[in-house]
Amino acid sequence: MVHPEIHIRKIIHIDMDAFFASVEQMDHPELKGKPVAVGGNEKRGVVSAASYEARKFGVRSAMSGIQAKRNCPDLIFVRPRFDRYQEISMKIRRIFLDYTNLVEPLSLDEAYLDVTENKKGNPSATLIAREIRERIFKEIGLTASAGISINKFVAKVASDYNKPNGQKTVAPEEVLDFLEQLDIRKFYGIGKVTGEKMYQLGIFTGKDLKSKSIEYLNEQFGKSGRHYYQVVRGIHNGEVKPSRTRKSLAAERTFNENLSSEIFMIKKLEKIAIEVAKRMENGKVAGKTVTLKIKYSDFTLQTRSKTLRYFVSDKNIILETAKDLLYQEKLNNSVRLLGISISNLNTETPKKSGSETKENTVSVQLKFEF
């Protein structure tokens, strides 16, 4: 039985399989079937993505290159090529748009699609997802996984169910049983820390979570309590929003050797500023707040920000502001990473004042083909 507060839609979540690493293996056939890490190296840096061959050894994103090499001695490191990943991502997005204009990208390698009403007139979201995955493989050469269900939350969880190169449909009448049987760590948005806390509280599955009152969950998890209470009941009425507003743009570099001289750091910042300006030009945006990110050799992190009176996108202004922030105070140690980000963008819209609220839409459909 579907909860009365649920607005039933046909939502597909498409997630590319090991996207960065798969692009590298596609472009460099000699890497196929081998453990590949994008980003980092065996001496320093951080892994951005890992192929499935590398994941078998416990290599994963955000892991240090040193640890990744320990886990997998045969690991092959490759430099990331974000322009190439962006190019492939746009080709995939054009395939999505053949089916619906309601496409909400989450990143370069995943997106939500609302196909409740679609351009193909196909009543089956399951068949649409399969066709999209087949086209991505045939036209681009990469595999993707998909989750299909009544809302974004369940579709997102389902897309991870038969990875890689698979899909999972959770029909309306299956949602509650699916969520009840799911390990709580598989719930989208529940990270390692929250998952461990739930385990300590005796919450191991969706069924355990569902047994807790909203008062108990609010007491234990604050504002997130209400969210957990609702999603385990299949209530997640967030719409697929094609125009997700970008909050910031950034670029950063990890150095092969730690830097202790500001003169050498300025040279690195010049290249980073050029990259940020290029990304702003491609995105046709400008911003007011410049933030300098500094990671020291002892892995401590520091950020310094400055908000200008006008929107900027020029690399020279970005660089000069970053230099001012660098000289703002003495460095604590030698530096292993520098980054520049631009936020407070001209694409952001002011928040509405007042007490406008959206009413939940109630939808009852007896025949709903998935």
The 8 nearest C-alpha neighbors of each residue, nearest first, counted from 0:
[[1, 172, 2, 175, 171, 173, 174, 3],
 [2, 0, 3, 172, 171, 5, 175, 174],
 [1, 3, 4, 5, 0, 232, 233, 234],
 [4, 2, 5, 1, 361, 362, 363, 6],
 [5, 3, 2, 361, 6, 234, 359, 360],
 [6, 4, 234, 3, 2, 7, 361, 236],
 [5, 7, 362, 361, 360, 236, 8, 4],
 [8, 6, 149, 5, 362, 150, 9, 171],
 [9, 7, 149, 115, 10, 150, 6, 113],
 [8, 10, 115, 149, 114, 113, 148, 124],
 [9, 11, 113, 148, 150, 112, 147, 149],
 [12, 10, 147, 112, 146, 111, 154, 13],
 [11, 13, 111, 146, 145, 154, 155, 110],
 [14, 12, 145, 109, 110, 144, 11, 111],
 [15, 13, 109, 144, 143, 108, 145, 16],
 [14, 16, 143, 108, 18, 144, 109, 17],
 [15, 17, 143, 18, 163, 142, 14, 144],
 [18, 16, 20, 21, 50, 19, 15, 49],
 [17, 19, 21, 16, 15, 20, 22, 108],
 [20, 18, 22, 21, 17, 48, 23, 84],
 [19, 21, 23, 50, 22, 18, 17, 49],
 [22, 20, 24, 18, 23, 19, 17, 25],
 [23, 21, 25, 19, 20, 24, 18, 26],
 [22, 24, 20, 26, 21, 25, 27, 19],
 [23, 25, 21, 30, 27, 31, 22, 26],
 [26, 24, 22, 23, 27, 28, 21, 140],
 [25, 27, 23, 24, 22, 28, 21, 30],
 [26, 28, 24, 29, 25, 30, 23, 31],
 [29, 27, 30, 31, 24, 25, 26, 23],
 [28, 30, 27, 31, 24, 33, 32, 26],
 [31, 29, 24, 28, 33, 27, 32, 35],
 [32, 30, 24, 28, 33, 29, 25, 27],
 [31, 33, 30, 52, 34, 24, 29, 51],
 [32, 34, 31, 30, 52, 35, 53, 75],
 [35, 33, 53, 52, 74, 50, 75, 32],
 [36, 34, 75, 50, 49, 74, 53, 76],
 [37, 35, 49, 76, 48, 75, 46, 38],
 [36, 38, 77, 48, 47, 79, 78, 76],
 [39, 37, 46, 78, 47, 79, 77, 45],
 [40, 38, 44, 45, 64, 46, 43, 76],
 [39, 41, 64, 42, 43, 76, 44, 38],
 [40, 42, 65, 64, 68, 43, 39, 67],
 [43, 41, 65, 40, 64, 44, 255, 39],
 [44, 42, 64, 40, 65, 41, 39, 63],
 [43, 45, 39, 64, 63, 253, 40, 46],
 [44, 46, 63, 39, 64, 62, 61, 38],
 [45, 47, 38, 60, 39, 61, 62, 48],
 [48, 46, 60, 38, 37, 61, 45, 49],
 [49, 47, 60, 37, 46, 36, 20, 19],
 [48, 50, 36, 59, 35, 20, 53, 37],
 [51, 49, 20, 53, 35, 52, 17, 34],
 [50, 52, 54, 53, 55, 49, 17, 34],
 [51, 53, 34, 50, 54, 55, 33, 32],
 [52, 54, 34, 50, 51, 55, 56, 58],
 [55, 53, 58, 51, 57, 56, 52, 59],
 [56, 54, 53, 57, 52, 51, 58, 34],
 [57, 55, 54, 53, 58, 71, 70, 52],
 [56, 58, 54, 55, 59, 70, 53, 67],
 [57, 59, 54, 67, 53, 56, 49, 70],
 [60, 58, 49, 62, 54, 57, 61, 48],
 [59, 61, 48, 47, 46, 62, 49, 58],
 [60, 62, 46, 45, 47, 63, 59, 48],
 [63, 61, 60, 46, 45, 59, 64, 67],
 [64, 62, 45, 65, 66, 44, 46, 67],
 [63, 65, 40, 67, 41, 39, 45, 43],
 [64, 66, 41, 68, 63, 42, 67, 43],
 [67, 65, 69, 63, 68, 64, 70, 62],
 [66, 68, 64, 70, 58, 69, 65, 71],
 [69, 67, 71, 72, 65, 70, 66, 41],
 [70, 68, 66, 67, 71, 72, 65, 41],
 [69, 71, 67, 68, 56, 66, 72, 57],
 [70, 72, 68, 74, 73, 69, 56, 67],
 [71, 73, 68, 74, 69, 70, 67, 75],
 [74, 72, 71, 75, 34, 68, 33, 35],
 [73, 75, 34, 71, 72, 35, 68, 76],
 [74, 76, 35, 36, 34, 73, 77, 33],
 [77, 75, 36, 40, 37, 35, 74, 38],
 [78, 76, 37, 38, 36, 79, 75, 35],
 [77, 79, 38, 37, 80, 76, 39, 36],
 [80, 78, 37, 38, 81, 77, 19, 47],
 [81, 79, 83, 82, 84, 78, 19, 23],
 [80, 82, 84, 83, 79, 85, 86, 19],
 [81, 83, 85, 84, 80, 86, 87, 79],
 [84, 82, 86, 81, 85, 80, 87, 22],
 [83, 85, 81, 87, 86, 82, 88, 80],
 [86, 84, 88, 82, 83, 87, 81, 89],
 [85, 87, 83, 89, 84, 88, 82, 90],
 [88, 86, 90, 84, 89, 85, 83, 91],
 [89, 87, 85, 91, 90, 86, 107, 84],
 [88, 90, 92, 86, 91, 87, 85, 93],
 [91, 89, 87, 93, 92, 88, 86, 94],
 [92, 90, 88, 94, 89, 93, 87, 95],
 [91, 93, 89, 95, 94, 90, 88, 96],
 [92, 94, 96, 90, 95, 91, 89, 97],
 [93, 95, 91, 92, 97, 96, 90, 131],
 [96, 94, 92, 93, 97, 98, 91, 99],
 [95, 97, 93, 99, 98, 94, 100, 92],
 [98, 96, 94, 95, 99, 93, 118, 100],
 [97, 99, 118, 96, 117, 95, 119, 100],
 [100, 98, 96, 117, 101, 118, 97, 114],
 [99, 101, 96, 102, 98, 241, 97, 95],
 [100, 102, 99, 113, 241, 112, 239, 103],
 [101, 103, 112, 241, 100, 111, 104, 239],
 [102, 104, 241, 111, 240, 110, 239, 105],
 [105, 103, 110, 106, 109, 102, 111, 107],
 [106, 104, 110, 109, 103, 107, 111, 108],
 [105, 107, 108, 104, 109, 110, 88, 103],
 [106, 108, 88, 109, 85, 105, 84, 104],
 [107, 109, 15, 106, 14, 18, 88, 110],
 [110, 108, 14, 13, 106, 105, 107, 104],
 [109, 111, 104, 105, 103, 13, 12, 112],
 [110, 112, 12, 103, 11, 102, 104, 13],
 [113, 111, 102, 11, 10, 101, 114, 12],
 [112, 114, 10, 101, 115, 9, 239, 11],
 [115, 113, 117, 116, 9, 112, 10, 99],
 [116, 114, 9, 8, 113, 117, 10, 124],
 [115, 117, 114, 120, 118, 113, 99, 122],
 [118, 116, 114, 99, 119, 120, 98, 115],
 [117, 119, 98, 120, 99, 97, 116, 121],
 [120, 118, 121, 117, 98, 97, 99, 116],
 [119, 121, 117, 118, 122, 116, 98, 123],
 [120, 122, 119, 123, 117, 127, 124, 118],
 [121, 123, 368, 120, 124, 369, 115, 116],
 [124, 122, 369, 125, 126, 121, 368, 127],
 [125, 123, 127, 369, 126, 128, 9, 122],
 [126, 124, 128, 123, 127, 369, 129, 147],
 [125, 127, 129, 123, 128, 124, 130, 121],
 [126, 128, 124, 130, 129, 125, 131, 123],
 [129, 127, 131, 125, 126, 130, 124, 132],
 [128, 130, 126, 132, 127, 131, 133, 125],
 [129, 131, 133, 127, 128, 132, 126, 134],
 [132, 130, 134, 128, 133, 129, 127, 135],
 [133, 131, 135, 129, 134, 130, 143, 128],
 [132, 134, 130, 136, 131, 135, 137, 129],
 [135, 133, 137, 131, 136, 132, 138, 130],
 [136, 134, 132, 139, 138, 133, 137, 131],
 [137, 135, 140, 141, 133, 134, 142, 139],
 [136, 138, 134, 135, 140, 139, 133, 141],
 [139, 137, 135, 134, 136, 140, 133, 141],
 [138, 140, 135, 136, 141, 137, 134, 87],
 [141, 139, 136, 137, 138, 135, 142, 25],
 [142, 140, 136, 139, 135, 143, 21, 22],
 [143, 141, 164, 136, 16, 15, 135, 132],
 [144, 142, 15, 16, 164, 14, 132, 13],
 [143, 145, 165, 164, 14, 166, 13, 158],
 [146, 144, 158, 166, 13, 12, 14, 167],
 [158, 145, 147, 157, 154, 167, 12, 166],
 [146, 148, 11, 168, 154, 10, 169, 167],
 [149, 147, 154, 169, 10, 150, 170, 168],
 [148, 150, 8, 7, 9, 10, 171, 153],
 [151, 149, 152, 10, 148, 153, 8, 154],
 [150, 152, 154, 153, 155, 10, 111, 237],
 [151, 153, 155, 154, 150, 156, 235, 187],
 [152, 154, 156, 155, 151, 150, 148, 157],
 [155, 153, 146, 147, 148, 157, 151, 156],
 [156, 154, 152, 158, 153, 157, 12, 151],
 [155, 157, 153, 154, 158, 159, 187, 186],
 [156, 158, 146, 154, 160, 159, 155, 167],
 [146, 159, 157, 145, 155, 160, 156, 144],
 [158, 160, 157, 162, 156, 161, 155, 146],
 [159, 161, 157, 158, 162, 167, 156, 166],
 [162, 160, 165, 166, 159, 163, 167, 158],
 [163, 161, 165, 159, 164, 160, 144, 158],
 [162, 164, 165, 16, 144, 161, 143, 142],
 [165, 163, 144, 143, 142, 162, 16, 166],
 [166, 164, 144, 161, 162, 163, 145, 167],
 [165, 167, 145, 144, 146, 161, 158, 168],
 [166, 168, 146, 157, 147, 158, 160, 161],
 [167, 169, 147, 148, 146, 170, 125, 166],
 [168, 170, 148, 173, 174, 147, 167, 171],
 [169, 171, 173, 172, 148, 168, 369, 174],
 [172, 170, 173, 174, 149, 1, 169, 148],
 [171, 173, 170, 0, 174, 1, 175, 169],
 [174, 172, 170, 171, 176, 175, 169, 177],
 [173, 175, 177, 171, 176, 172, 169, 178],
 [174, 176, 178, 177, 173, 179, 232, 233],
 [175, 177, 179, 178, 174, 173, 180, 172],
 [178, 176, 174, 175, 180, 179, 173, 181],
 [179, 177, 181, 175, 205, 176, 180, 231],
 [180, 178, 205, 206, 176, 177, 181, 175],
 [179, 181, 178, 177, 205, 204, 176, 206],
 [182, 180, 178, 204, 205, 179, 183, 177],
 [183, 181, 204, 184, 185, 203, 205, 180],
 [182, 184, 204, 185, 186, 203, 205, 181],
 [185, 183, 182, 186, 194, 189, 190, 191],
 [186, 184, 183, 182, 187, 181, 156, 189],
 [187, 185, 183, 184, 189, 188, 156, 182],
 [186, 188, 189, 156, 185, 152, 155, 184],
 [189, 187, 190, 186, 185, 184, 193, 152],
 [190, 188, 187, 186, 193, 194, 184, 191],
 [191, 189, 193, 192, 194, 188, 184, 187],
 [190, 192, 194, 193, 195, 189, 184, 196],
 [193, 191, 195, 194, 190, 196, 189, 197],
 [194, 192, 196, 195, 190, 191, 189, 197],
 [193, 195, 191, 197, 192, 196, 184, 190],
 [194, 196, 198, 192, 197, 193, 191, 199],
 [197, 195, 193, 199, 198, 194, 192, 200],
 [198, 196, 202, 200, 194, 199, 195, 193],
 [197, 199, 195, 201, 202, 200, 196, 203],
 [198, 200, 196, 197, 201, 195, 202, 194],
 [201, 199, 197, 198, 202, 196, 203, 195],
 [200, 202, 198, 199, 203, 197, 207, 196],
 [203, 201, 197, 207, 198, 200, 208, 204],
 [202, 204, 183, 198, 182, 201, 207, 197],
 [205, 203, 182, 183, 207, 206, 181, 202],
 [204, 206, 179, 208, 207, 178, 181, 183],
 [205, 207, 179, 209, 204, 208, 210, 180],
 [208, 206, 202, 204, 210, 205, 209, 203],
 [209, 207, 205, 206, 210, 211, 202, 204],
 [208, 210, 206, 207, 211, 205, 231, 228],
 [209, 211, 207, 208, 206, 212, 205, 202],
 [212, 210, 209, 208, 215, 213, 216, 207],
 [213, 211, 215, 214, 216, 210, 228, 209],
 [212, 214, 216, 215, 228, 217, 225, 224],
 [215, 213, 217, 212, 216, 218, 224, 211],
 [216, 214, 218, 212, 213, 217, 219, 211],
 [215, 217, 224, 213, 219, 218, 214, 220],
 [218, 216, 224, 221, 214, 220, 215, 219],
 [217, 219, 215, 216, 221, 220, 214, 224],
 [218, 220, 216, 217, 221, 215, 224, 214],
 [221, 219, 224, 217, 223, 216, 218, 222],
 [220, 222, 217, 223, 224, 218, 219, 216],
 [221, 223, 224, 217, 225, 220, 226, 216],
 [224, 222, 226, 221, 225, 220, 227, 217],
 [225, 223, 217, 216, 220, 227, 226, 222],
 [224, 226, 228, 227, 223, 213, 229, 222],
 [225, 227, 223, 229, 228, 224, 230, 222],
 [228, 226, 224, 230, 229, 225, 231, 223],
 [227, 229, 225, 226, 213, 231, 230, 224],
 [230, 228, 234, 226, 232, 227, 231, 225],
 [229, 231, 233, 234, 232, 227, 235, 228],
 [230, 232, 233, 229, 228, 178, 209, 205],
 [233, 231, 230, 229, 234, 175, 228, 2],
 [232, 234, 230, 231, 235, 175, 174, 229],
 [235, 233, 230, 229, 5, 232, 236, 4],
 [236, 234, 237, 230, 233, 150, 152, 229],
 [235, 237, 6, 238, 234, 5, 150, 359],
 [236, 238, 235, 239, 151, 150, 240, 152],
 [239, 237, 240, 236, 151, 150, 113, 235],
 [238, 240, 103, 101, 113, 241, 111, 102],
 [239, 241, 103, 242, 238, 243, 101, 102],
 [242, 240, 103, 102, 101, 243, 239, 100],
 [243, 241, 240, 244, 103, 102, 104, 245],
 [242, 244, 241, 240, 245, 103, 104, 105],
 [245, 243, 242, 246, 347, 346, 348, 241],
 [244, 246, 247, 243, 346, 347, 248, 344],
 [245, 247, 342, 244, 344, 343, 347, 248],
 [248, 246, 342, 341, 245, 249, 340, 344],
 [249, 247, 341, 340, 342, 275, 279, 250],
 [248, 250, 340, 339, 275, 341, 247, 251],
 [251, 249, 338, 339, 275, 271, 340, 274],
 [250, 338, 252, 337, 339, 271, 249, 253],
 [251, 253, 336, 337, 254, 338, 250, 271],
 [254, 252, 336, 335, 44, 337, 255, 251],
 [255, 253, 256, 335, 336, 252, 257, 44],
 [256, 254, 253, 257, 43, 335, 42, 44],
 [257, 255, 254, 258, 335, 43, 334, 253],
 [256, 258, 335, 334, 333, 254, 296, 259],
 [259, 257, 334, 333, 260, 256, 335, 264],
 [258, 260, 333, 334, 261, 257, 332, 263],
 [261, 259, 262, 263, 258, 264, 333, 334],
 [260, 262, 264, 263, 265, 259, 325, 258],
 [263, 261, 265, 260, 264, 266, 259, 267],
 [264, 262, 266, 265, 261, 260, 267, 258],
 [263, 265, 261, 267, 266, 262, 268, 260],
 [266, 264, 268, 262, 267, 263, 261, 269],
 [267, 265, 269, 263, 264, 268, 262, 270],
 [266, 268, 264, 265, 269, 270, 271, 263],
 [267, 269, 265, 271, 270, 266, 272, 264],
 [270, 268, 272, 266, 267, 271, 265, 318],
 [271, 269, 273, 268, 267, 272, 274, 266],
 [270, 272, 268, 274, 273, 269, 250, 275],
 [273, 271, 275, 269, 274, 270, 314, 318],
 [272, 274, 270, 276, 271, 314, 275, 277],
 [273, 275, 277, 271, 272, 276, 278, 270],
 [276, 274, 272, 278, 277, 273, 250, 249],
 [277, 275, 279, 273, 314, 278, 274, 312],
 [278, 276, 274, 280, 275, 279, 273, 281],
 [277, 279, 281, 275, 280, 276, 282, 274],
 [280, 278, 282, 276, 284, 277, 281, 283],
 [279, 281, 283, 277, 282, 278, 276, 284],
 [282, 280, 278, 279, 283, 277, 284, 276],
 [281, 283, 279, 280, 284, 278, 277, 285],
 [284, 282, 280, 281, 279, 285, 278, 312],
 [285, 283, 279, 282, 345, 280, 344, 346],
 [286, 284, 312, 311, 310, 344, 345, 279],
 [285, 287, 344, 310, 343, 311, 342, 341],
 [286, 288, 310, 307, 306, 343, 309, 311],
 [289, 287, 306, 342, 341, 305, 343, 286],
 [290, 288, 341, 305, 304, 340, 306, 287],
 [291, 289, 304, 340, 303, 339, 341, 292],
 [290, 292, 339, 303, 302, 338, 321, 304],
 [291, 293, 302, 338, 337, 301, 339, 290],
 [294, 292, 337, 301, 300, 336, 302, 295],
 [295, 293, 300, 336, 299, 298, 335, 334],
 [294, 296, 334, 298, 297, 335, 299, 333],
 [295, 297, 298, 335, 334, 333, 257, 332],
 [296, 298, 295, 299, 332, 294, 333, 334],
 [299, 297, 295, 296, 294, 300, 335, 334],
 [300, 298, 295, 297, 294, 301, 296, 293],
 [301, 299, 294, 293, 298, 295, 302, 292],
 [300, 302, 293, 292, 294, 303, 299, 295],
 [303, 301, 292, 291, 293, 290, 304, 300],
 [302, 304, 291, 290, 324, 292, 301, 305],
 [305, 303, 290, 289, 291, 302, 288, 306],
 [304, 306, 289, 288, 307, 290, 303, 324],
 [307, 305, 288, 287, 289, 308, 304, 343],
 [308, 306, 287, 309, 288, 305, 310, 289],
 [307, 309, 306, 287, 310, 288, 311, 305],
 [310, 308, 307, 287, 311, 286, 306, 285],
 [311, 309, 287, 286, 285, 312, 345, 308],
 [312, 310, 285, 286, 313, 287, 309, 316],
 [311, 313, 285, 276, 314, 279, 286, 310],
 [312, 314, 316, 315, 311, 276, 317, 285],
 [315, 313, 317, 276, 273, 272, 316, 318],
 [316, 314, 318, 317, 313, 319, 272, 273],
 [315, 317, 319, 318, 313, 314, 320, 311],
 [318, 316, 314, 320, 315, 319, 272, 321],
 [317, 319, 321, 315, 316, 320, 272, 314],
 [320, 318, 322, 316, 321, 317, 315, 323],
 [319, 321, 323, 317, 322, 318, 316, 324],
 [320, 322, 318, 324, 323, 319, 291, 317],
 [323, 321, 325, 319, 324, 320, 318, 326],
 [324, 322, 320, 326, 321, 325, 327, 319],
 [323, 325, 327, 321, 322, 326, 303, 320],
 [324, 326, 322, 323, 327, 321, 328, 291],
 [327, 325, 323, 328, 324, 322, 329, 261],
 [326, 328, 324, 325, 323, 329, 322, 303],
 [329, 327, 326, 330, 325, 324, 331, 323],
 [328, 330, 331, 326, 327, 325, 332, 261],
 [329, 331, 332, 328, 333, 325, 334, 326],
 [330, 332, 329, 333, 295, 334, 328, 299],
 [331, 333, 330, 295, 334, 296, 259, 297],
 [332, 334, 259, 258, 296, 295, 257, 335],
 [333, 335, 295, 258, 257, 296, 336, 294],
 [334, 336, 257, 296, 295, 254, 253, 294],
 [337, 335, 253, 294, 252, 334, 293, 254],
 [338, 336, 293, 292, 251, 252, 294, 253],
 [337, 251, 339, 292, 250, 291, 252, 293],
 [340, 338, 291, 249, 290, 250, 292, 251],
 [341, 339, 249, 290, 248, 289, 250, 342],
 [340, 342, 289, 248, 247, 288, 286, 249],
 [341, 343, 247, 288, 344, 286, 246, 287],
 [344, 342, 286, 287, 288, 345, 246, 247],
 [345, 343, 286, 342, 346, 285, 347, 287],
 [344, 346, 347, 285, 286, 284, 343, 310],
 [347, 345, 344, 348, 244, 284, 245, 285],
 [348, 346, 345, 344, 244, 349, 246, 343],
 [347, 349, 350, 346, 345, 244, 351, 344],
 [350, 348, 351, 347, 352, 346, 345, 343],
 [349, 351, 348, 352, 347, 353, 355, 354],
 [352, 350, 349, 353, 355, 354, 348, 356],
 [351, 353, 350, 354, 355, 349, 356, 348],
 [354, 352, 355, 351, 356, 350, 349, 357],
 [353, 355, 356, 352, 351, 357, 350, 358],
 [356, 354, 353, 357, 352, 351, 358, 350],
 [357, 355, 354, 358, 353, 359, 351, 352],
 [358, 356, 359, 355, 360, 354, 236, 237],
 [357, 359, 360, 356, 361, 355, 236, 4],
 [360, 358, 361, 357, 4, 236, 6, 5],
 [361, 359, 6, 358, 362, 4, 5, 236],
 [360, 362, 6, 4, 5, 359, 3, 363],
 [363, 361, 6, 7, 360, 364, 5, 3],
 [362, 364, 365, 361, 7, 3, 6, 1],
 [365, 363, 366, 367, 362, 7, 6, 171],
 [364, 366, 367, 363, 368, 362, 171, 172],
 [367, 365, 364, 368, 363, 369, 171, 122],
 [366, 368, 364, 365, 369, 171, 122, 170],
 [369, 367, 123, 122, 366, 124, 170, 125],
 [368, 123, 124, 125, 170, 367, 9, 168]]
